Amino acid sequence: MPTFQSNPIEPSLLSRTIKKHPWLFGVPFCLIIVGASFGLQTFTQTRYDLQDQKTKQVSSEQALGLDRAKKKIDIREEYFRLSAASERDWEPKRIARPKGLPEWGVPPSEPRGSEPNDSKS
């Protein structure tokens, strides 16, 4: 059986050129990466500018006095109001137990290591 040739296909002009001069592939690649970084910088800056505009609009609305209508909150008053609400909303109910289970649950089983050793002397 004949062996395969080491180079069965003749390389193209492009592959031969890149093999001789690898910087012909590397330099344009690096230029694209750096150029894309500068290009994306404008989009990122636009995003932050729009976010800053929204923040300024909210602060101007607050300057009009929208926060004057808020009721002042006393933490103690809220605590007592919430604790009273939780006492009203529920009542204890017993759940039906499965058949064969005692009312107070299953007694714990004997530990495995407590069996006496039967050693004959």
Biopython code that builds the backbone (N, CA, C, O; Angstrom):
import numpy as np
from Bio.PDB.StructureBuilder import StructureBuilder

atoms = [
    (1, "MET", "N", (0.841, -1.166, 0.000)),
    (1, "MET", "CA", (0.000, 0.000, 0.000)),
    (1, "MET", "C", (0.895, 1.240, 0.000)),
    (1, "MET", "O", (1.808, 1.346, 0.819)),
    (2, "PRO", "N", (0.636, 2.181, -0.917)),
    (2, "PRO", "CA", (1.498, 3.362, -0.974)),
    (2, "PRO", "C", (1.193, 4.315, 0.178)),
    (2, "PRO", "O", (0.059, 4.377, 0.654)),
    (3, "THR", "N", (2.172, 5.032, 0.610)),
    (3, "THR", "CA", (1.999, 6.013, 1.676)),
    (3, "THR", "C", (1.502, 7.329, 1.091)),
    (3, "THR", "O", (1.700, 7.621, -0.088)),
    (4, "PHE", "N", (0.853, 8.115, 1.944)),
    (4, "PHE", "CA", (0.350, 9.419, 1.498)),
    (4, "PHE", "C", (1.490, 10.397, 1.341)),
    (4, "PHE", "O", (2.473, 10.350, 2.079)),
    (5, "GLN", "N", (1.353, 11.276, 0.383)),
    (5, "GLN", "CA", (2.368, 12.315, 0.205)),
    (5, "GLN", "C", (2.235, 13.326, 1.339)),
    (5, "GLN", "O", (1.154, 13.499, 1.901)),
    (6, "SER", "N", (3.321, 13.982, 1.665)),
    (6, "SER", "CA", (3.279, 14.953, 2.752)),
    (6, "SER", "C", (2.534, 16.221, 2.348)),
    (6, "SER", "O", (1.973, 16.901, 3.207)),
    (7, "ASN", "N", (2.516, 16.553, 1.055)),
    (7, "ASN", "CA", (1.823, 17.755, 0.580)),
    (7, "ASN", "C", (1.005, 17.404, -0.660)),
    (7, "ASN", "O", (1.448, 17.679, -1.775)),
    (8, "PRO", "N", (-0.170, 16.807, -0.499)),
    (8, "PRO", "CA", (-0.901, 16.364, -1.668)),
    (8, "PRO", "C", (-1.507, 17.516, -2.460)),
    (8, "PRO", "O", (-1.685, 17.403, -3.673)),
    (9, "ILE", "N", (-1.828, 18.629, -1.787)),
    (9, "ILE", "CA", (-2.460, 19.762, -2.465)),
    (9, "ILE", "C", (-1.465, 20.915, -2.517)),
    (9, "ILE", "O", (-0.783, 21.211, -1.536)),
    (10, "GLU", "N", (-1.395, 21.546, -3.653)),
    (10, "GLU", "CA", (-0.493, 22.693, -3.784)),
    (10, "GLU", "C", (-1.114, 23.871, -3.053)),
    (10, "GLU", "O", (-2.266, 24.214, -3.320)),
    (11, "PRO", "N", (-0.370, 24.514, -2.119)),
    (11, "PRO", "CA", (-0.936, 25.625, -1.353)),
    (11, "PRO", "C", (-1.250, 26.815, -2.254)),
    (11, "PRO", "O", (-0.599, 27.050, -3.272)),
    (12, "SER", "N", (-2.277, 27.555, -1.834)),
    (12, "SER", "CA", (-2.687, 28.716, -2.622)),
    (12, "SER", "C", (-1.706, 29.866, -2.407)),
    (12, "SER", "O", (-0.836, 29.808, -1.538)),
    (13, "LEU", "N", (-1.865, 30.891, -3.203)),
    (13, "LEU", "CA", (-0.995, 32.062, -3.111)),
    (13, "LEU", "C", (-1.157, 32.750, -1.754)),
    (13, "LEU", "O", (-0.178, 33.206, -1.164)),
    (14, "LEU", "N", (-2.395, 32.823, -1.263)),
    (14, "LEU", "CA", (-2.650, 33.471, 0.024)),
    (14, "LEU", "C", (-1.982, 32.723, 1.168)),
    (14, "LEU", "O", (-1.351, 33.338, 2.027)),
    (15, "SER", "N", (-2.117, 31.389, 1.185)),
    (15, "SER", "CA", (-1.515, 30.632, 2.289)),
    (15, "SER", "C", (0.009, 30.685, 2.226)),
    (15, "SER", "O", (0.664, 30.714, 3.268)),
    (16, "ARG", "N", (0.575, 30.699, 1.040)),
    (16, "ARG", "CA", (2.039, 30.815, 0.928)),
    (16, "ARG", "C", (2.515, 32.180, 1.406)),
    (16, "ARG", "O", (3.548, 32.284, 2.067)),
    (17, "THR", "N", (1.763, 33.229, 1.072)),
    (17, "THR", "CA", (2.161, 34.580, 1.488)),
    (17, "THR", "C", (2.081, 34.723, 3.011)),
    (17, "THR", "O", (2.980, 35.299, 3.624)),
    (18, "ILE", "N", (1.010, 34.203, 3.628)),
    (18, "ILE", "CA", (0.863, 34.295, 5.087)),
    (18, "ILE", "C", (1.933, 33.465, 5.781)),
    (18, "ILE", "O", (2.408, 33.837, 6.854)),
    (19, "LYS", "N", (2.313, 32.348, 5.180)),
    (19, "LYS", "CA", (3.347, 31.511, 5.774)),
    (19, "LYS", "C", (4.698, 32.233, 5.752)),
    (19, "LYS", "O", (5.479, 32.133, 6.699)),
    (20, "LYS", "N", (4.965, 32.963, 4.659)),
    (20, "LYS", "CA", (6.236, 33.686, 4.562)),
    (20, "LYS", "C", (6.230, 34.941, 5.419)),
    (20, "LYS", "O", (7.222, 35.258, 6.077)),
    (21, "HIS", "N", (5.098, 35.661, 5.409)),
    (21, "HIS", "CA", (5.011, 36.935, 6.131)),
    (21, "HIS", "C", (3.790, 36.917, 7.051)),
    (21, "HIS", "O", (2.722, 37.388, 6.658)),
    (22, "PRO", "N", (3.926, 36.387, 8.263)),
    (22, "PRO", "CA", (2.753, 36.269, 9.155)),
    (22, "PRO", "C", (2.213, 37.616, 9.613)),
    (22, "PRO", "O", (1.052, 37.699, 10.012)),
    (23, "TRP", "N", (3.006, 38.657, 9.568)),
    (23, "TRP", "CA", (2.535, 39.975, 9.987)),
    (23, "TRP", "C", (1.475, 40.502, 9.033)),
    (23, "TRP", "O", (0.721, 41.401, 9.405)),
    (24, "LEU", "N", (1.390, 39.969, 7.807)),
    (24, "LEU", "CA", (0.347, 40.399, 6.872)),
    (24, "LEU", "C", (-1.041, 40.002, 7.367)),
    (24, "LEU", "O", (-2.038, 40.616, 6.987)),
    (25, "PHE", "N", (-1.105, 38.987, 8.207)),
    (25, "PHE", "CA", (-2.381, 38.615, 8.814)),
    (25, "PHE", "C", (-2.547, 39.278, 10.174)),
    (25, "PHE", "O", (-3.650, 39.711, 10.508)),
    (26, "GLY", "N", (-1.483, 39.371, 10.969)),
    (26, "GLY", "CA", (-1.555, 39.859, 12.346)),
    (26, "GLY", "C", (-1.797, 41.343, 12.464)),
    (26, "GLY", "O", (-2.570, 41.774, 13.320)),
    (27, "VAL", "N", (-1.151, 42.142, 11.622)),
    (27, "VAL", "CA", (-1.284, 43.610, 11.727)),
    (27, "VAL", "C", (-2.714, 44.058, 11.415)),
    (27, "VAL", "O", (-3.273, 44.821, 12.202)),
    (28, "PRO", "N", (-3.336, 43.632, 10.315)),
    (28, "PRO", "CA", (-4.718, 44.056, 10.086)),
    (28, "PRO", "C", (-5.673, 43.575, 11.184)),
    (28, "PRO", "O", (-6.622, 44.278, 11.533)),
    (29, "PHE", "N", (-5.425, 42.388, 11.724)),
    (29, "PHE", "CA", (-6.259, 41.874, 12.800)),
    (29, "PHE", "C", (-6.173, 42.788, 14.026)),
    (29, "PHE", "O", (-7.194, 43.137, 14.617)),
    (30, "CYS", "N", (-4.964, 43.168, 14.398)),
    (30, "CYS", "CA", (-4.789, 44.062, 15.555)),
    (30, "CYS", "C", (-5.397, 45.428, 15.284)),
    (30, "CYS", "O", (-5.976, 46.036, 16.184)),
    (31, "LEU", "N", (-5.271, 45.923, 14.045)),
    (31, "LEU", "CA", (-5.864, 47.220, 13.709)),
    (31, "LEU", "C", (-7.395, 47.172, 13.816)),
    (31, "LEU", "O", (-8.011, 48.143, 14.257)),
    (32, "ILE", "N", (-7.994, 46.082, 13.428)),
    (32, "ILE", "CA", (-9.453, 45.950, 13.545)),
    (32, "ILE", "C", (-9.869, 45.939, 15.010)),
    (32, "ILE", "O", (-10.859, 46.574, 15.374)),
    (33, "ILE", "N", (-9.134, 45.232, 15.847)),
    (33, "ILE", "CA", (-9.458, 45.160, 17.275)),
    (33, "ILE", "C", (-9.361, 46.547, 17.910)),
    (33, "ILE", "O", (-10.264, 46.956, 18.639)),
    (34, "VAL", "N", (-8.278, 47.270, 17.641)),
    (34, "VAL", "CA", (-8.087, 48.605, 18.225)),
    (34, "VAL", "C", (-9.130, 49.576, 17.673)),
    (34, "VAL", "O", (-9.685, 50.382, 18.420)),
    (35, "GLY", "N", (-9.397, 49.502, 16.373)),
    (35, "GLY", "CA", (-10.402, 50.390, 15.773)),
    (35, "GLY", "C", (-11.791, 50.131, 16.326)),
    (35, "GLY", "O", (-12.544, 51.075, 16.562)),
    (36, "ALA", "N", (-12.143, 48.874, 16.537)),
    (36, "ALA", "CA", (-13.452, 48.546, 17.109)),
    (36, "ALA", "C", (-13.559, 49.068, 18.535)),
    (36, "ALA", "O", (-14.633, 49.488, 18.966)),
    (37, "SER", "N", (-12.462, 49.044, 19.261)),
    (37, "SER", "CA", (-12.478, 49.574, 20.626)),
    (37, "SER", "C", (-12.815, 51.061, 20.617)),
    (37, "SER", "O", (-13.640, 51.518, 21.409)),
    (38, "PHE", "N", (-12.181, 51.813, 19.727)),
    (38, "PHE", "CA", (-12.489, 53.243, 19.640)),
    (38, "PHE", "C", (-13.900, 53.479, 19.122)),
    (38, "PHE", "O", (-14.561, 54.431, 19.538)),
    (39, "GLY", "N", (-14.369, 52.625, 18.221)),
    (39, "GLY", "CA", (-15.723, 52.767, 17.704)),
    (39, "GLY", "C", (-16.778, 52.509, 18.771)),
    (39, "GLY", "O", (-17.784, 53.215, 18.839)),
    (40, "LEU", "N", (-16.549, 51.495, 19.607)),
    (40, "LEU", "CA", (-17.501, 51.182, 20.667)),
    (40, "LEU", "C", (-17.485, 52.208, 21.788)),
    (40, "LEU", "O", (-18.434, 52.306, 22.566)),
    (41, "GLN", "N", (-16.413, 52.964, 21.865)),
    (41, "GLN", "CA", (-16.319, 53.994, 22.898)),
    (41, "GLN", "C", (-17.434, 55.028, 22.728)),
    (41, "GLN", "O", (-17.985, 55.504, 23.721)),
    (42, "THR", "N", (-17.770, 55.378, 21.499)),
    (42, "THR", "CA", (-18.827, 56.378, 21.269)),
    (42, "THR", "C", (-20.187, 55.832, 21.707)),
    (42, "THR", "O", (-20.992, 56.568, 22.277)),
    (43, "PHE", "N", (-20.450, 54.549, 21.444)),
    (43, "PHE", "CA", (-21.721, 53.971, 21.873)),
    (43, "PHE", "C", (-21.827, 53.921, 23.391)),
    (43, "PHE", "O", (-22.885, 54.191, 23.959)),
    (44, "THR", "N", (-20.735, 53.579, 24.034)),
    (44, "THR", "CA", (-20.730, 53.520, 25.494)),
    (44, "THR", "C", (-20.954, 54.898, 26.085)),
    (44, "THR", "O", (-21.702, 55.044, 27.052)),
    (45, "GLN", "N", (-20.318, 55.910, 25.516)),
    (45, "GLN", "CA", (-20.480, 57.275, 26.012)),
    (45, "GLN", "C", (-21.915, 57.736, 25.836)),
    (45, "GLN", "O", (-22.453, 58.414, 26.712)),
    (46, "THR", "N", (-22.547, 57.386, 24.724)),
    (46, "THR", "CA", (-23.945, 57.749, 24.496)),
    (46, "THR", "C", (-24.836, 57.114, 25.550)),
    (46, "THR", "O", (-25.767, 57.750, 26.044)),
    (47, "ARG", "N", (-24.560, 55.884, 25.892)),
    (47, "ARG", "CA", (-25.351, 55.184, 26.908)),
    (47, "ARG", "C", (-25.273, 55.910, 28.244)),
    (47, "ARG", "O", (-26.295, 56.123, 28.896)),
    (48, "TYR", "N", (-24.074, 56.286, 28.650)),
    (48, "TYR", "CA", (-23.916, 56.967, 29.937)),
    (48, "TYR", "C", (-24.527, 58.369, 29.904)),
    (48, "TYR", "O", (-25.049, 58.839, 30.915)),
    (49, "ASP", "N", (-24.466, 59.034, 28.761)),
    (49, "ASP", "CA", (-25.093, 60.355, 28.655)),
    (49, "ASP", "C", (-26.603, 60.263, 28.815)),
    (49, "ASP", "O", (-27.200, 61.096, 29.497)),
    (50, "LEU", "N", (-27.232, 59.267, 28.201)),
    (50, "LEU", "CA", (-28.679, 59.106, 28.332)),
    (50, "LEU", "C", (-29.073, 58.787, 29.772)),
    (50, "LEU", "O", (-30.081, 59.289, 30.271)),
    (51, "GLN", "N", (-28.276, 57.951, 30.438)),
    (51, "GLN", "CA", (-28.552, 57.623, 31.837)),
    (51, "GLN", "C", (-28.428, 58.871, 32.710)),
    (51, "GLN", "O", (-29.204, 59.051, 33.649)),
    (52, "ASP", "N", (-27.468, 59.722, 32.409)),
    (52, "ASP", "CA", (-27.283, 60.959, 33.159)),
    (52, "ASP", "C", (-28.461, 61.895, 32.949)),
    (52, "ASP", "O", (-28.889, 62.573, 33.883)),
    (53, "GLN", "N", (-28.990, 61.938, 31.729)),
    (53, "GLN", "CA", (-30.155, 62.773, 31.441)),
    (53, "GLN", "C", (-31.362, 62.334, 32.258)),
    (53, "GLN", "O", (-32.077, 63.175, 32.804)),
    (54, "LYS", "N", (-31.597, 61.024, 32.350)),
    (54, "LYS", "CA", (-32.728, 60.527, 33.131)),
    (54, "LYS", "C", (-32.587, 60.932, 34.591)),
    (54, "LYS", "O", (-33.566, 61.317, 35.229)),
    (55, "THR", "N", (-31.379, 60.846, 35.117)),
    (55, "THR", "CA", (-31.147, 61.226, 36.512)),
    (55, "THR", "C", (-31.421, 62.700, 36.728)),
    (55, "THR", "O", (-31.999, 63.077, 37.747)),
    (56, "LYS", "N", (-31.020, 63.533, 35.793)),
    (56, "LYS", "CA", (-31.261, 64.974, 35.922)),
    (56, "LYS", "C", (-32.747, 65.284, 35.851)),
    (56, "LYS", "O", (-33.209, 66.193, 36.541)),
    (57, "GLN", "N", (-33.517, 64.555, 35.035)),
    (57, "GLN", "CA", (-34.953, 64.791, 34.943)),
    (57, "GLN", "C", (-35.643, 64.457, 36.255)),
    (57, "GLN", "O", (-36.529, 65.193, 36.690)),
    (58, "VAL", "N", (-35.257, 63.371, 36.884)),
    (58, "VAL", "CA", (-35.863, 62.995, 38.151)),
    (58, "VAL", "C", (-35.543, 64.029, 39.213)),
    (58, "VAL", "O", (-36.417, 64.389, 40.001)),
    (59, "SER", "N", (-34.319, 64.510, 39.252)),
    (59, "SER", "CA", (-33.959, 65.490, 40.266)),
    (59, "SER", "C", (-34.697, 66.812, 40.037)),
    (59, "SER", "O", (-35.012, 67.510, 41.002)),
    (60, "SER", "N", (-34.981, 67.170, 38.777)),
    (60, "SER", "CA", (-35.745, 68.404, 38.541)),
    (60, "SER", "C", (-37.193, 68.223, 38.977)),
    (60, "SER", "O", (-37.814, 69.176, 39.449)),
    (61, "GLU", "N", (-37.755, 66.997, 38.826)),
    (61, "GLU", "CA", (-39.109, 66.738, 39.311)),
    (61, "GLU", "C", (-39.155, 66.807, 40.834)),
    (61, "GLU", "O", (-40.130, 67.286, 41.413)),
    (62, "GLN", "N", (-38.102, 66.330, 41.470)),
    (62, "GLN", "CA", (-38.050, 66.409, 42.927)),
    (62, "GLN", "C", (-37.946, 67.857, 43.374)),
    (62, "GLN", "O", (-38.460, 68.222, 44.431)),
    (63, "ALA", "N", (-37.283, 68.680, 42.574)),
    (63, "ALA", "CA", (-37.169, 70.094, 42.919)),
    (63, "ALA", "C", (-38.529, 70.785, 42.871)),
    (63, "ALA", "O", (-38.730, 71.794, 43.546)),
    (64, "LEU", "N", (-39.454, 70.262, 42.093)),
    (64, "LEU", "CA", (-40.793, 70.840, 42.034)),
    (64, "LEU", "C", (-41.584, 70.578, 43.307)),
    (64, "LEU", "O", (-42.606, 71.223, 43.542)),
    (65, "GLY", "N", (-41.135, 69.659, 44.114)),
    (65, "GLY", "CA", (-41.796, 69.428, 45.396)),
    (65, "GLY", "C", (-42.647, 68.183, 45.436)),
    (65, "GLY", "O", (-43.618, 68.129, 46.191)),
    (66, "LEU", "N", (-42.320, 67.200, 44.662)),
    (66, "LEU", "CA", (-43.104, 65.972, 44.677)),
    (66, "LEU", "C", (-42.909, 65.192, 45.969)),
    (66, "LEU", "O", (-43.773, 64.402, 46.349)),
    (67, "ASP", "N", (-41.802, 65.399, 46.638)),
    (67, "ASP", "CA", (-41.556, 64.653, 47.865)),
    (67, "ASP", "C", (-42.215, 65.307, 49.078)),
    (67, "ASP", "O", (-42.129, 64.760, 50.178)),
    (68, "ARG", "N", (-42.865, 66.450, 48.917)),
    (68, "ARG", "CA", (-43.563, 67.094, 50.041)),
    (68, "ARG", "C", (-44.815, 66.319, 50.439)),
    (68, "ARG", "O", (-45.222, 66.368, 51.600)),
    (69, "ALA", "N", (-45.427, 65.613, 49.507)),
    (69, "ALA", "CA", (-46.680, 64.905, 49.780)),
    (69, "ALA", "C", (-46.453, 63.609, 50.556)),
    (69, "ALA", "O", (-47.418, 62.968, 50.972)),
    (70, "LYS", "N", (-45.221, 63.221, 50.755)),
    (70, "LYS", "CA", (-44.950, 61.982, 51.472)),
    (70, "LYS", "C", (-45.265, 62.131, 52.957)),
    (70, "LYS", "O", (-45.052, 63.180, 53.566)),
    (71, "LYS", "N", (-45.783, 61.030, 53.516)),
    (71, "LYS", "CA", (-46.048, 61.011, 54.946)),
    (71, "LYS", "C", (-44.780, 60.567, 55.664)),
    (71, "LYS", "O", (-44.103, 59.646, 55.209)),
    (72, "LYS", "N", (-44.457, 61.203, 56.764)),
    (72, "LYS", "CA", (-43.272, 60.799, 57.513)),
    (72, "LYS", "C", (-43.560, 59.470, 58.209)),
    (72, "LYS", "O", (-44.658, 59.250, 58.719)),
    (73, "ILE", "N", (-42.562, 58.591, 58.223)),
    (73, "ILE", "CA", (-42.730, 57.254, 58.760)),
    (73, "ILE", "C", (-42.019, 57.152, 60.103)),
    (73, "ILE", "O", (-40.855, 57.530, 60.241)),
    (74, "ASP", "N", (-42.753, 56.628, 61.095)),
    (74, "ASP", "CA", (-42.156, 56.355, 62.397)),
    (74, "ASP", "C", (-41.957, 54.848, 62.481)),
    (74, "ASP", "O", (-42.907, 54.082, 62.322)),
    (75, "ILE", "N", (-40.739, 54.429, 62.729)),
    (75, "ILE", "CA", (-40.418, 53.008, 62.695)),
    (75, "ILE", "C", (-41.147, 52.235, 63.784)),
    (75, "ILE", "O", (-41.542, 51.090, 63.564)),
    (76, "ARG", "N", (-41.334, 52.837, 64.953)),
    (76, "ARG", "CA", (-42.041, 52.158, 66.036)),
    (76, "ARG", "C", (-43.516, 51.957, 65.693)),
    (76, "ARG", "O", (-44.095, 50.908, 65.974)),
    (77, "GLU", "N", (-44.103, 52.966, 65.089)),
    (77, "GLU", "CA", (-45.514, 52.872, 64.684)),
    (77, "GLU", "C", (-45.703, 51.757, 63.649)),
    (77, "GLU", "O", (-46.666, 50.994, 63.730)),
    (78, "GLU", "N", (-44.800, 51.662, 62.689)),
    (78, "GLU", "CA", (-44.885, 50.618, 61.674)),
    (78, "GLU", "C", (-44.711, 49.235, 62.289)),
    (78, "GLU", "O", (-45.394, 48.291, 61.892)),
    (79, "TYR", "N", (-43.800, 49.106, 63.257)),
    (79, "TYR", "CA", (-43.573, 47.821, 63.913)),
    (79, "TYR", "C", (-44.847, 47.339, 64.601)),
    (79, "TYR", "O", (-45.249, 46.188, 64.425)),
    (80, "PHE", "N", (-45.488, 48.215, 65.388)),
    (80, "PHE", "CA", (-46.699, 47.817, 66.106)),
    (80, "PHE", "C", (-47.851, 47.541, 65.149)),
    (80, "PHE", "O", (-48.654, 46.642, 65.396)),
    (81, "ARG", "N", (-47.943, 48.290, 64.075)),
    (81, "ARG", "CA", (-49.007, 48.071, 63.102)),
    (81, "ARG", "C", (-48.840, 46.715, 62.420)),
    (81, "ARG", "O", (-49.817, 45.986, 62.246)),
    (82, "LEU", "N", (-47.617, 46.372, 62.036)),
    (82, "LEU", "CA", (-47.371, 45.092, 61.380)),
    (82, "LEU", "C", (-47.498, 43.907, 62.339)),
    (82, "LEU", "O", (-47.982, 42.847, 61.943)),
    (83, "SER", "N", (-47.074, 44.070, 63.586)),
    (83, "SER", "CA", (-47.198, 42.962, 64.538)),
    (83, "SER", "C", (-48.656, 42.706, 64.882)),
    (83, "SER", "O", (-49.033, 41.553, 65.095)),
    (84, "ALA", "N", (-49.489, 43.735, 64.946)),
    (84, "ALA", "CA", (-50.914, 43.541, 65.210)),
    (84, "ALA", "C", (-51.592, 42.869, 64.014)),
    (84, "ALA", "O", (-52.496, 42.053, 64.194)),
    (85, "ALA", "N", (-51.163, 43.204, 62.804)),
    (85, "ALA", "CA", (-51.758, 42.608, 61.612)),
    (85, "ALA", "C", (-51.434, 41.127, 61.530)),
    (85, "ALA", "O", (-52.268, 40.341, 61.081)),
    (86, "SER", "N", (-50.248, 40.729, 61.952)),
    (86, "SER", "CA", (-49.873, 39.317, 61.849)),
    (86, "SER", "C", (-50.642, 38.460, 62.846)),
    (86, "SER", "O", (-50.853, 37.276, 62.587)),
    (87, "GLU", "N", (-51.066, 39.014, 63.971)),
    (87, "GLU", "CA", (-51.824, 38.248, 64.961)),
    (87, "GLU", "C", (-53.253, 38.000, 64.502)),
    (87, "GLU", "O", (-53.856, 37.005, 64.903)),
    (88, "ARG", "N", (-53.804, 38.865, 63.685)),
    (88, "ARG", "CA", (-55.193, 38.731, 63.244)),
    (88, "ARG", "C", (-55.347, 37.768, 62.082)),
    (88, "ARG", "O", (-56.397, 37.142, 61.942)),
    (89, "ASP", "N", (-54.337, 37.634, 61.255)),
    (89, "ASP", "CA", (-54.493, 36.978, 59.967)),
    (89, "ASP", "C", (-54.421, 35.460, 59.997)),
    (89, "ASP", "O", (-54.662, 34.837, 58.962)),
    (90, "TRP", "N", (-54.109, 34.836, 61.106)),
    (90, "TRP", "CA", (-53.965, 33.394, 61.090)),
    (90, "TRP", "C", (-54.463, 32.800, 62.391)),
    (90, "TRP", "O", (-54.572, 33.474, 63.415)),
    (91, "GLU", "N", (-54.760, 31.517, 62.314)),
    (91, "GLU", "CA", (-55.137, 30.777, 63.505)),
    (91, "GLU", "C", (-54.545, 29.380, 63.385)),
    (91, "GLU", "O", (-54.430, 28.853, 62.279)),
    (92, "PRO", "N", (-54.171, 28.776, 64.501)),
    (92, "PRO", "CA", (-53.555, 27.454, 64.419)),
    (92, "PRO", "C", (-54.592, 26.388, 64.066)),
    (92, "PRO", "O", (-55.683, 26.367, 64.637)),
    (93, "LYS", "N", (-54.255, 25.511, 63.134)),
    (93, "LYS", "CA", (-55.139, 24.416, 62.733)),
    (93, "LYS", "C", (-54.335, 23.123, 62.771)),
    (93, "LYS", "O", (-53.169, 23.089, 62.379)),
    (94, "ARG", "N", (-54.967, 22.075, 63.241)),
    (94, "ARG", "CA", (-54.312, 20.773, 63.276)),
    (94, "ARG", "C", (-54.422, 20.117, 61.918)),
    (94, "ARG", "O", (-55.425, 20.259, 61.219)),
    (95, "ILE", "N", (-53.400, 19.412, 61.562)),
    (95, "ILE", "CA", (-53.361, 18.713, 60.291)),
    (95, "ILE", "C", (-53.632, 17.238, 60.563)),
    (95, "ILE", "O", (-53.110, 16.669, 61.522)),
    (96, "ALA", "N", (-54.446, 16.630, 59.721)),
    (96, "ALA", "CA", (-54.756, 15.213, 59.904)),
    (96, "ALA", "C", (-53.490, 14.382, 59.717)),
    (96, "ALA", "O", (-52.739, 14.568, 58.759)),
    (97, "ARG", "N", (-53.272, 13.454, 60.663)),
    (97, "ARG", "CA", (-52.072, 12.626, 60.615)),
    (97, "ARG", "C", (-52.329, 11.394, 59.755)),
    (97, "ARG", "O", (-53.467, 10.938, 59.645)),
    (98, "PRO", "N", (-51.274, 10.853, 59.145)),
    (98, "PRO", "CA", (-51.445, 9.618, 58.375)),
    (98, "PRO", "C", (-51.868, 8.464, 59.289)),
    (98, "PRO", "O", (-51.563, 8.468, 60.482)),
    (99, "LYS", "N", (-52.562, 7.490, 58.732)),
    (99, "LYS", "CA", (-53.021, 6.353, 59.525)),
    (99, "LYS", "C", (-51.822, 5.574, 60.061)),
    (99, "LYS", "O", (-50.832, 5.360, 59.362)),
    (100, "GLY", "N", (-51.940, 5.165, 61.301)),
    (100, "GLY", "CA", (-50.889, 4.359, 61.916)),
    (100, "GLY", "C", (-49.808, 5.189, 62.594)),
    (100, "GLY", "O", (-48.916, 4.618, 63.221)),
    (101, "LEU", "N", (-49.852, 6.480, 62.496)),
    (101, "LEU", "CA", (-48.851, 7.342, 63.129)),
    (101, "LEU", "C", (-49.417, 7.849, 64.445)),
    (101, "LEU", "O", (-50.517, 8.402, 64.455)),
    (102, "PRO", "N", (-48.705, 7.682, 65.559)),
    (102, "PRO", "CA", (-49.233, 8.178, 66.836)),
    (102, "PRO", "C", (-49.362, 9.703, 66.824)),
    (102, "PRO", "O", (-48.770, 10.391, 65.992)),
    (103, "GLU", "N", (-50.156, 10.206, 67.776)),
    (103, "GLU", "CA", (-50.455, 11.636, 67.797)),
    (103, "GLU", "C", (-49.201, 12.494, 67.969)),
    (103, "GLU", "O", (-49.107, 13.582, 67.401)),
    (104, "TRP", "N", (-48.253, 12.012, 68.742)),
    (104, "TRP", "CA", (-47.070, 12.822, 69.006)),
    (104, "TRP", "C", (-45.881, 12.406, 68.162)),
    (104, "TRP", "O", (-44.743, 12.691, 68.533)),
    (105, "GLY", "N", (-46.106, 11.752, 67.054)),
    (105, "GLY", "CA", (-45.008, 11.401, 66.165)),
    (105, "GLY", "C", (-44.465, 10.018, 66.433)),
    (105, "GLY", "O", (-45.046, 9.246, 67.196)),
    (106, "VAL", "N", (-43.356, 9.713, 65.808)),
    (106, "VAL", "CA", (-42.732, 8.399, 65.917)),
    (106, "VAL", "C", (-41.624, 8.466, 66.955)),
    (106, "VAL", "O", (-40.804, 9.383, 66.924)),
    (107, "PRO", "N", (-41.588, 7.496, 67.887)),
    (107, "PRO", "CA", (-40.496, 7.524, 68.867)),
    (107, "PRO", "C", (-39.165, 7.237, 68.182)),
    (107, "PRO", "O", (-39.116, 6.504, 67.193)),
    (108, "PRO", "N", (-38.096, 7.808, 68.702)),
    (108, "PRO", "CA", (-36.793, 7.585, 68.059)),
    (108, "PRO", "C", (-36.389, 6.122, 68.168)),
    (108, "PRO", "O", (-36.677, 5.452, 69.160)),
    (109, "SER", "N", (-35.717, 5.644, 67.131)),
    (109, "SER", "CA", (-35.254, 4.259, 67.139)),
    (109, "SER", "C", (-34.014, 4.147, 68.008)),
    (109, "SER", "O", (-33.335, 5.133, 68.298)),
    (110, "GLU", "N", (-33.741, 2.913, 68.413)),
    (110, "GLU", "CA", (-32.560, 2.669, 69.248)),
    (110, "GLU", "C", (-31.304, 2.940, 68.442)),
    (110, "GLU", "O", (-31.245, 2.576, 67.268)),
    (111, "PRO", "N", (-30.317, 3.556, 69.024)),
    (111, "PRO", "CA", (-29.065, 3.769, 68.291)),
    (111, "PRO", "C", (-28.394, 2.433, 67.979)),
    (111, "PRO", "O", (-28.546, 1.473, 68.735)),
    (112, "ARG", "N", (-27.675, 2.367, 66.901)),
    (112, "ARG", "CA", (-27.063, 1.120, 66.445)),
    (112, "ARG", "C", (-25.927, 0.655, 67.349)),
    (112, "ARG", "O", (-25.731, -0.547, 67.523)),
    (113, "GLY", "N", (-25.199, 1.564, 67.909)),
    (113, "GLY", "CA", (-24.018, 1.199, 68.698)),
    (113, "GLY", "C", (-24.344, 0.799, 70.116)),
    (113, "GLY", "O", (-23.421, 0.481, 70.866)),
    (114, "SER", "N", (-25.603, 0.792, 70.536)),
    (114, "SER", "CA", (-25.930, 0.517, 71.930)),
    (114, "SER", "C", (-26.148, -0.967, 72.223)),
    (114, "SER", "O", (-26.436, -1.320, 73.366)),
    (115, "GLU", "N", (-26.021, -1.841, 71.232)),
    (115, "GLU", "CA", (-26.213, -3.275, 71.486)),
    (115, "GLU", "C", (-25.045, -3.816, 72.299)),
    (115, "GLU", "O", (-23.891, -3.468, 72.051)),
    (116, "PRO", "N", (-25.349, -4.666, 73.266)),
    (116, "PRO", "CA", (-24.239, -5.223, 74.091)),
    (116, "PRO", "C", (-23.427, -6.209, 73.260)),
    (116, "PRO", "O", (-23.959, -6.917, 72.406)),
    (117, "ASN", "N", (-22.145, -6.235, 73.527)),
    (117, "ASN", "CA", (-21.247, -7.146, 72.807)),
    (117, "ASN", "C", (-21.341, -8.543, 73.401)),
    (117, "ASN", "O", (-21.229, -8.710, 74.615)),
    (118, "ASP", "N", (-21.543, -9.530, 72.568)),
    (118, "ASP", "CA", (-21.579, -10.920, 73.013)),
    (118, "ASP", "C", (-20.214, -11.541, 72.782)),
    (118, "ASP", "O", (-20.010, -12.258, 71.802)),
    (119, "SER", "N", (-19.304, -11.276, 73.655)),
    (119, "SER", "CA", (-17.965, -11.834, 73.501)),
    (119, "SER", "C", (-17.827, -13.017, 74.451)),
    (119, "SER", "O", (-18.086, -12.885, 75.647)),
    (120, "LYS", "N", (-17.435, -14.133, 73.947)),
    (120, "LYS", "CA", (-17.271, -15.336, 74.771)),
    (120, "LYS", "C", (-15.839, -15.385, 75.282)),
    (120, "LYS", "O", (-14.887, -15.355, 74.502)),
    (121, "SER", "N", (-15.699, -15.461, 76.596)),
    (121, "SER", "CA", (-14.366, -15.503, 77.196)),
    (121, "SER", "C", (-14.021, -16.878, 77.659)),
    (121, "SER", "O", (-12.933, -17.096, 78.190)),
]
sb = StructureBuilder()
sb.init_structure("model")
sb.init_model(0)
sb.init_chain("A")
sb.init_seg("    ")
for serial, (resi, resn, name, xyz) in enumerate(atoms, 1):
    if name == "N":
        sb.init_residue(resn, " ", resi, " ")
    sb.init_atom(name, np.array(xyz, "f"), 0.0, 1.0, " ", f" {name:<3s}", serial, name[0])
structure = sb.get_structure()
